Amino acid sequence: MRSKRKITFQYFFLVFIILVSFSFTPKNQNQNQNSTSKIPHFINTRITDGPFFFIQEDNTVIVKWIKGNRPIEKKIRDNNYKRIERKTGLSVDSEFLALNENKNIDLKQEYKDVEKFIALSDIHGQFDLFVKLLLQYEVVDHDLNWNFGSNHLIINGDVFDRGDKVTETFWLIYTLEKQAEKQGGKVHFLLGNHEIMVLNRDFRYVNNKYLKTSKLLEVTYDQLYSENTVIGRWLRLKPVIFSINDILFSHAGISQEFIKRRFTIEEVNKRFINLDYTLPKDSLQMFLEGTNGPFWYRGYFKPEIFNEQKLDRILGYLNKNYMLVGHTTMPNVVSLYSGKLICVDSGIKYGEYGEVLIYENGEFFRGTTLGNLIKL
Ligand code: ZN
């Protein structure tokens, strides 16, 4: 009974999201008609951003959202999670809001014997195209629930900035992650440079909508994602680098300068788990957050300074055969250097066209927006 109710609320929440999406979507973008056509009439609320969950020191939770430009704030007392569920449609319980200090965090992030995954990157608030791709490859069903069984989904960083459906995108990834775990599947979300920028209070690329949201809620934009918020805590548990089988994932890639410094994956992930972004940064941290670090590196795309031998040395150091990156935008998913470098930022950020990388039993395919598979 309880779980059925949770599913119902979760469904309603996702319906809210879709409705909000449509209110901001140009008329010619009518994807997801299947999911919206089933929406009961009374669900047509006017939530225009949120919800944001703020956890107070005494563990009370304040939920804030914007409805028709009006900020709304509800205090939740005595762990009354049911009330949060009713207000937001999210399936909330004590685990959902738990403090993360005691969690046993896997810093190595090595996943083996994975038969199938889909990877995409640099969504930048383009929720509609993201959903379209997930539906196209049956990662989700038409109610936007996990439909990918024990397979893995990789979001290779950069959800923040540029587009105007960042909140919706984060909640969908967050929800899918929880659903996937229950089915033996896995959602990986990697930190990108835009996650690091927002958490470092660099708002140069933030969509105006979110500046308005934070103004209406009387906080700065990064405070919507502080360590005292649900998504903020979740973001602070996300890795910078991980691997599946013989493939290494990072947002922008691993440089020669990185391996010269003899960094290990555990060490880098550890630095970003529960990082206090307000503290001064040491030189290693500056390096990791800089041009040759895993969030910003673009050296692979400069043939005058890079070649396949250099990539081989980097892969050798990491003991992997393939490097997968987003960050540098390509017209589609591409592979370079005899197929050893796979670039999955296919321009989803422009909101028009995007691709996914499909890995199945050791083979790689491009998956187009229209569902065509092309061997890589
Ligand atoms: Zn990036």
Boltz pocket constraint, residues with backbone or C-beta under 6 A from the ligand:
constraints:
  - pocket:
      binder: B
      contacts: [[A, 122], [A, 158], [A, 192], [A, 193], [A, 194], [A, 251], [A, 295], [A, 326], [A, 327], [A, 328]]
      max_distance: 6.0
